[in-house]
């Protein structure tokens, strides 16, 4: 196995481990804060913070993919001057876009969204700026093939939120909670500066439009995709509030949607860890090796998604009230369509990644636009009839259309992709006989574990996943590195 391959797989493993730590932090937050606030007050908190998070992402101008795509070649060619110039120019651009995003949030909060406390809106507007800047600082680490350090920003954010929001709410109610969010983002921003290559480019902070032009052109399509994604993922709480009314329904949707977001934000992080390596394979003309890695990713994501769908089906009704309190029992009905939507998102992630590798971002733009049109087209009526569950069904419909379109448009880039994802999905039927014995009680965990064991065994016996690949991943997680030599061919 080449050094580039080892570094890429190691980085992907580090990202996965970081996501595990983020998941634990997110679960700790979800188990304590919503129960403490109650559905109504948590709905207010969720609406304020989710809108702020999407504004912060919007301030990124779609340049994360450009940073990840173009920093590694500059680094490999040791073009230090151009590298520092690009980093510095983009930072200044991000400061300007972050200020604009903060002002937009403040405008929306004061003139359209009149219900929240004005202090809450002001604090969250400052948070938008801090979160946008920290996002750029940590993306630089990804461009330098340090995906573990990139993911650390989100890990720190998850754990800090759990402590600071809880303390802030106990001290000052909703105002105290959002101050906790701001303190979290300021701390993460400080961590992003530590050891950052930007410090060596601090004398290169005056943007040059001519120099940035090619990078901005690549980012335009990514920005369009990101805007469409933000509109899709970030408008749910607003739609539920508008067409359903009670803040409790916003809370039900937000808590379930946050679980969905943990999955659909983990997948792109893992995929982006592969982007520099796959880009190098494409540039070197190694089409066969590129296809092998793509197939592996498709199979693993499909199998993991199937396990997730059946986990929510078997465990949701029993464990949601147990974990979050009886007041949040309606969330169980929201998790099943969202888990299916996560599976659809996973199936679309590899075609989306390869579209970036082959510099065909227009495919992802159209797919994202279709997803948004479907979601916005059916969400109002579904929400009016079924509340937060209607919003979750609309998410599933949009994600399914997105996956089908993107898979069809990029079918020539992912040879055999239908076979690679169809077999893990079909094998999921092994869970169905066990559904006859579901009780809606915690003991259903044993049924799901039995089904998962049979399912994983079938994946191995049919060589959907090989022992060679399992051994390589186990060795990587145990020692932080991969043995020399490729996994067995499948």
Rosetta blueprint (number, residue, H / E / L):
1 X L
2 X L
3 X H
4 X H
5 X H
6 X H
7 X H
8 X H
9 X H
10 X H
11 X H
12 X H
13 X H
14 X H
15 X H
16 X H
17 X H
18 X H
19 X H
20 X H
21 X H
22 X H
23 X H
24 X H
25 X H
26 X H
27 X H
28 X H
29 X H
30 X H
31 X H
32 X H
33 X H
34 X H
35 X H
36 X H
37 X H
38 X H
39 X H
40 X H
41 X H
42 X H
43 X H
44 X H
45 X H
46 X H
47 X H
48 X H
49 X H
50 X H
51 X H
52 X H
53 X H
54 X H
55 X H
56 X H
57 X H
58 X H
59 X L
60 X L
61 X L
62 X L
63 X L
64 X H
65 X H
66 X H
67 X H
68 X H
69 X H
70 X H
71 X H
72 X H
73 X H
74 X H
75 X H
76 X H
77 X L
78 X L
79 X L
80 X H
81 X H
82 X H
83 X H
84 X H
85 X H
86 X H
87 X H
88 X H
89 X H
90 X H
91 X H
92 X H
93 X H
94 X H
95 X H
96 X H
97 X H
98 X H
99 X H
100 X H
101 X H
102 X H
103 X H
104 X H
105 X H
106 X H
107 X H
108 X H
109 X H
110 X H
111 X H
112 X H
113 X L
114 X L
115 X L
116 X L
117 X L
118 X H
119 X H
120 X H
121 X H
122 X H
123 X H
124 X H
125 X H
126 X H
127 X H
128 X H
129 X H
130 X H
131 X H
132 X H
133 X H
134 X H
135 X H
136 X H
137 X H
138 X H
139 X H
140 X H
141 X H
142 X H
143 X H
144 X L
145 X L
146 X L
147 X H
148 X H
149 X H
150 X H
151 X H
152 X H
153 X H
154 X H
155 X H
156 X H
157 X H
158 X H
159 X H
160 X H
161 X H
162 X H
163 X H
164 X H
165 X H
166 X H
167 X H
168 X H
169 X H
170 X H
171 X H
172 X H
173 X H
174 X H
175 X H
176 X H
177 X H
178 X H
179 X H
180 X H
181 X H
182 X H
183 X H
184 X H
185 X H
186 X H
187 X H
188 X H
189 X H
190 X H
191 X H
192 X H
193 X H
194 X L
195 X L
196 X L
197 X H
198 X H
199 X H
200 X H
201 X H
202 X L
203 X L
204 X L
205 X L
206 X L
207 X L
208 X L
209 X H
210 X H
211 X H
212 X H
213 X H
214 X H
215 X H
216 X H
217 X H
218 X H
219 X H
220 X H
221 X H
222 X H
223 X H
224 X H
225 X H
226 X H
227 X H
228 X H
229 X H
230 X H
231 X H
232 X H
233 X H
234 X H
235 X L
236 X H
237 X H
238 X H
239 X H
240 X H
241 X H
242 X H
243 X H
244 X L
245 X L
246 X L
247 X H
248 X H
249 X H
250 X H
251 X H
252 X H
253 X H
254 X H
255 X H
256 X H
257 X H
258 X H
259 X H
260 X H
261 X H
262 X H
263 X H
264 X H
265 X H
266 X H
267 X H
268 X H
269 X H
270 X H
271 X H
272 X H
273 X H
274 X H
275 X H
276 X H
277 X H
278 X H
279 X H
280 X H
281 X H
282 X H
283 X H
284 X L
285 X L
286 X L
287 X H
288 X H
289 X H
290 X H
291 X H
292 X H
293 X H
294 X H
295 X H
296 X H
297 X H
298 X H
299 X H
300 X H
301 X H
302 X H
303 X H
304 X H
305 X H
306 X H
307 X H
308 X H
309 X H
310 X H
311 X H
312 X H
313 X H
314 X H
315 X H
316 X H
317 X H
318 X H
319 X H
320 X H
321 X H
322 X H
323 X H
324 X H
325 X L
326 X H
327 X H
328 X H
329 X L
330 X L
331 X H
332 X H
333 X H
334 X H
335 X H
336 X H
337 X H
338 X H
339 X H
340 X H
341 X H
342 X H
343 X H
344 X H
345 X H
346 X H
347 X H
348 X H
349 X H
350 X H
351 X H
352 X H
353 X H
354 X H
355 X H
356 X H
357 X H
358 X L
359 X L
360 X L
361 X H
362 X H
363 X H
364 X H
365 X H
366 X H
367 X H
368 X H
369 X H
370 X H
371 X H
372 X H
373 X H
374 X H
375 X H
376 X H
377 X H
378 X H
379 X H
380 X H
381 X H
382 X H
383 X H
384 X H
385 X H
386 X H
387 X L
388 X H
389 X H
390 X H
391 X H
392 X H
393 X H
394 X H
395 X H
396 X H
397 X H
398 X H
399 X H
400 X H
401 X H
402 X H
403 X H
404 X H
405 X H
406 X H
407 X H
408 X H
409 X H
410 X L
411 X L
412 X L
413 X L
414 X L
415 X L
416 X L
417 X H
418 X H
419 X H
420 X H
421 X H
422 X H
423 X H
424 X H
425 X H
426 X H
427 X H
428 X H
429 X H
430 X H
431 X H
432 X H
433 X H
434 X H
435 X H
436 X H
437 X H
438 X L
439 X L
440 X L
441 X L
442 X L
443 X L
444 X H
445 X H
446 X H
447 X H
448 X H
449 X H
450 X H
451 X H
452 X H
453 X H
454 X H
455 X H
456 X H
457 X H
458 X H
459 X H
460 X H
461 X H
462 X L
463 X L
464 X L
465 X L
466 X L
467 X H
468 X H
469 X H
470 X H
471 X H
472 X H
473 X H
474 X H
475 X H
476 X H
477 X H
478 X H
479 X H
480 X L
481 X L
482 X L
483 X L
484 X L
485 X L
486 X L
487 X L
488 X L
489 X L
490 X L
